[in-house]
């Protein structure tokens, strides 16, 4: 995809050179189907989420009586009742905390472990380097299902039932936060190593070699040169990894059975099976779980997109 | 670099190797072993578990054929629709000033979980036309409301209500409804990656084609699509892997009922609900075998990238 890059302004100017008088008006007319198509697509993609958001603020009786679109036309009657109910009675408050307790440490752990490994892959010579890295790339697509039965069996055998103060749960094994931290960290590693190794490898060779010649150690080069220069890649990875764990259902379903430890994805899944058509609960619960990803999306869109672009290889 | 101890790289790699070994490499080998053992992982049964998947002796308990066919339908339809919609939207939005806003609207579903998406679409598909948006729209247009997630009729039967009611295999209305949700979530991904590729195409190439008298249709098919084909391949590979591993969406929306099971949901039921580790492990191995060709392609691509670096 190597191509001559022209400045955006020039490109736009080149496209809009008027060819005849009245071009602007005619172009608007000709381009009307284009605008209509795009606006229609935007609507189709946004309406499901808007429907959920609007309904989550409606009275339960109103939700059951008529469609969410009526809320926009008839007198505005919105309530926070649904949110209050799911947070207090249906455990969504605790589930939100659990999701944070699970996702935040995993993000830090993945970045640390992956950065060490990626540094070795990018800047050190050792026998078996290429083969080891290919194994890593292969692990990118191994389905988690391949690992879940043995990991659960292993965890059941080594569970330490000592209760952890403050955050709750066992010390390790099944129904424990440390247990799921380590599991998620391992599952996140292949992609994280792949992404960081490619980024570290693209840093200027001269800079790093001159640091070695000046007598810098590996630790020095890693913390003083590699990490500061890689902040954008690490930010993209952090967002990607955080959302991946935040949105995970499968691993939590198997390793965190207990309701008081369940993250939001699991709590919502249970709500769906017990209260399948009580949309006052489901819409509010779903929106609570979406709030943080949406904030991250809008605030850090650039890094988010970079993570997605770099993650095109991940399954 | 000079005088570095031989074990230094291994020290840097140690945490990653230990974790990957314990949680990915060893369990994968163990799962393969268990796929040759009985339900409780005790006695050797050879390929009986695979035989179970191929012969499908208990279609009302664990319909392995339906799960495999559903995965195949997902693989083809989900990938084709997502890639083509993503490409079309990337090209269309590149021609308007509000490109960023338009792309954000399409891209937002990528940030949320499959679970949240499942709730959103259960609400959209609700049978009661006074609640569900899709049925409300259809009844206003004069059609009949339908239970999107339960209806196993052939889609065309629902559309024109003529001919045979059902078609063999996975061609069921509810599968199409589920695939729609997958497409809704992942089109943003395809669009973003393809749009980045599109930005890399030199305007001179496009202008040259226009000067030579090519219309927009020809430019799309003869210039844009061929230039983007490597990127399209990358996107398609990712989507294929996702289609094969698909679990959350089906689990929350239908629980695999009404013949919507895929291999991953059937795996979960067998391994953790029925607790038949043998068949469960065999299903996991089948999933891996389906992914391997895609994995080989991505390794080849990686080696190619290394060569041109």
Interface residues (C-beta under 8 A of the other chain):
Chain A: X1 X2 X3 X4 X5 X6 X11 X14 X15 X31 X34 X35 X37 X38 X41 X42 X45 X46 X47 X48 X49 X51 X52 X55 X63 X64 X65 X66 X67 X68 X69 X113 X114 X116 X117 X119 X120 X121 X124 X125 X126 X129 X132 X134 X136 X137 X138 X139 X140 X141 X142 X143 X144 X145 X146 X147 X148 X149 X150 X151 X152 X154 X182 X183 X185 X186 X187 X189 X190 X193 X201 X209 X212 X218 X243 X246 X247 X248 X249 X250 X253 X254 X264 X265 X268 X269 X272 X273 X276 X277 X279 X282 X283 X285 X286 X287 X289 X290 X293 X294 X296 X297 X301 X304 X305 X308 X309 X312 X313 X314 X315
Chain B: X1 X2 X4 X6 X8 X9 X10 X12 X13 X15 X16 X17 X19 X20 X22 X23 X24 X25 X26 X27 X28 X30 X31 X34 X89 X92 X93 X95 X96 X101 X102 X104 X105 X106 X107 X108 X109 X110 X111 X112 X113 X114 X115 X116 X118 X119 X120 X121 X122 X123 X124 X126 X130 X131 X132 X133 X136 X184 X187 X189 X192 X193 X196 X197 X200 X201 X202 X203 X204 X205 X207 X230 X231 X234 X235 X237 X238 X241 X242 X244 X245 X247 X248 X251 X252 X255 X264 X267 X268 X271 X272 X277 X280 X281 X283 X284 X285 X287 X288 X291 X294 X295 X298 X299 X302 X309
